[in-house]
């Protein structure tokens, strides 16, 4: 059940400029009804991180810290998912609003579609827990298995940010999943400055959706949405528009987020990469 949370206004929400492009082609949108309720930017976490540079470096995981996970070829074919949502970070100034709701909605959606779902939320989504769960997921990425990964939380310069304030870089993800032979894998990220995931994880059989590019922010929506904006439109696509395929749902989420951004005068850059052959049904 979604819970009403107080929305914290941020001056970072007043980003200048409006983009009129969809995920794959240029297109002009007619503005939707202006959103009168509050929304909150999910800012570049580096702007909040006051730790010394040396400490941040020690708390950053890149390809140098990763290993290509050995595949587990034993067992019956399966559908496996890891869903992470972090609203509660160390230090109240770092908290977000609807990332845990994003995780709940994605977890329910994937369970409905027959996935075995591992959930890591808030204070349970530590660096060590995430690394272990991702290693397990990567080991399951064998031919015939279906894999899904969802993250909602802080981002910065191609990194996700754990509840205990570790940065895990897109290059770490790339190396961790480099042995994967599954040809049906979905990755989705609702975080700011997360576009590098789409580039570094690109491989045959994968769809990667991102709520931002390498410079823009993502947003927590209104209390009515009770999700991150991008996740909200992903859920609307599946639950209200009744999209079956991830490609259609991803395009819908991108288009609607651009239209939303136009209505509230912020700049966004959601997109997706589709290297899956055929139509990707969850």
GIDANOR-V474550 format. One record per pair of residues at least 4 apart in sequence whose ideal C-beta (glycine too) atoms are under 6 Angstrom apart, sorted by sequence separation. I is the first residue (numbers start at 1). J is the second residue. If there is no record, write none. Layout:
I;J + I;J
This chain:
43;47 + 45;49 + 51;55 + 61;65 + 103;107 + 120;124 + 162;166 + 168;172 + 196;200 + 197;201 + 212;216 + 221;225 + 227;231 + 235;239 + 236;240 + 237;241 + 246;250 + 276;280 + 21;26 + 22;27 + 51;56 + 89;94 + 110;115 + 120;125 + 125;130 + 140;145 + 189;194 + 227;232 + 238;243 + 243;248 + 261;266 + 89;95 + 111;117 + 141;147 + 161;167 + 212;218 + 221;227 + 237;243 + 243;249 + 88;95 + 110;117 + 154;161 + 201;208 + 211;218 + 225;232 + 261;268 + 20;28 + 87;95 + 159;167 + 160;168 + 189;197 + 220;228 + 221;229 + 87;96 + 120;129 + 151;160 + 159;168 + 107;117 + 159;169 + 198;208 + 219;229 + 158;169 + 221;232 + 238;249 + 257;268 + 87;99 + 107;119 + 158;170 + 198;210 + 218;230 + 237;249 + 86;99 + 87;100 + 197;210 + 257;270 + 85;99 + 187;201 + 85;100 + 118;133 + 195;210 + 234;249 + 237;252 + 194;210 + 237;253 + 254;270 + 85;102 + 85;103 + 103;121 + 194;212 + 195;213 + 193;212 + 195;214 + 211;230 + 234;253 + 83;103 + 185;205 + 192;212 + 233;253 + 100;121 + 184;205 + 185;206 + 186;207 + 187;208 + 188;209 + 189;210 + 190;211 + 193;214 + 100;122 + 183;205 + 250;272 + 83;106 + 230;253 + 233;256 + 83;107 + 233;257 + 192;217 + 170;196 + 174;200 + 192;218 + 170;197 + 191;218 + 230;257 + 247;274 + 13;41 + 173;201 + 190;218 + 229;257 + 12;41 + 81;110 + 171;200 + 10;40 + 170;200 + 7;38 + 10;41 + 12;43 + 229;260 + 8;40 + 130;162 + 7;40 + 81;115 + 83;117 + 88;122 + 245;279 + 246;280 + 79;114 + 88;123 + 127;162 + 147;182 + 245;280 + 79;115 + 80;116 + 81;117 + 82;118 + 83;119 + 84;120 + 85;121 + 86;122 + 126;162 + 155;191 + 157;193 + 245;281 + 126;163 + 127;164 + 145;182 + 155;192 + 156;193 + 244;281 + 110;148 + 125;163 + 126;164 + 138;176 + 143;181 + 146;184 + 147;185 + 148;186 + 149;187 + 150;188 + 151;189 + 152;190 + 153;191 + 155;193 + 158;196 + 190;228 + 86;125 + 127;166 + 138;177 + 141;180 + 142;181 + 155;194 + 207;246 + 123;163 + 190;230 + 230;270 + 84;125 + 141;182 + 190;231 + 209;250 + 134;176 + 106;150 + 48;94 + 103;152 + 102;152 + 82;133 + 216;267 + 216;268 + 99;152 + 216;269 + 42;96 + 99;153 + 82;137 + 213;269 + 40;97 + 212;269 + 211;270 + 80;140 + 186;246 + 209;272 + 208;273 + 69;135 + 72;139 + 77;144 + 78;145 + 79;146 + 80;147 + 81;148 + 82;149 + 83;150 + 84;151 + 85;152 + 86;153 + 207;274 + 71;139 + 77;145 + 69;138 + 73;142 + 206;275 + 207;276 + 69;139 + 71;142 + 202;273 + 204;275 + 205;276 + 207;280 + 89;163 + 90;164 + 90;165 + 198;273 + 152;228 + 86;163 + 102;190 + 5;97 + 2;101 + 66;172 + 59;166 + 60;167 + 61;168 + 62;169 + 68;175 + 69;176 + 63;171 + 71;179 + 45;154 + 62;171 + 63;172 + 66;175 + 46;156 + 62;172 + 66;176 + 68;178 + 45;156 + 61;172 + 68;179 + 44;156 + 63;175 + 45;161 + 98;220 + 97;220 + 101;226 + 102;227 + 101;227 + 102;228 + 98;226 + 98;227 + 102;231 + 98;228 + 105;235 + 44;192 + 44;193 + 42;192 + 113;282 + 43;217 + 42;217 + 41;217 + 42;218 + 41;219 + 39;219 + 40;220 + 39;221 + 39;222 + 37;222 + 4;223 + 2;226 + 32;259 + 23;251 + 35;263 + 29;258 + 34;263 + 35;264 + 29;259 + 23;254 + 31;262 + 32;263 + 22;254 + 31;263 + 22;255 + 29;262 + 18;262 + 19;267 + 23;271 + 23;272 + 17;267 + 15;266 + 15;267
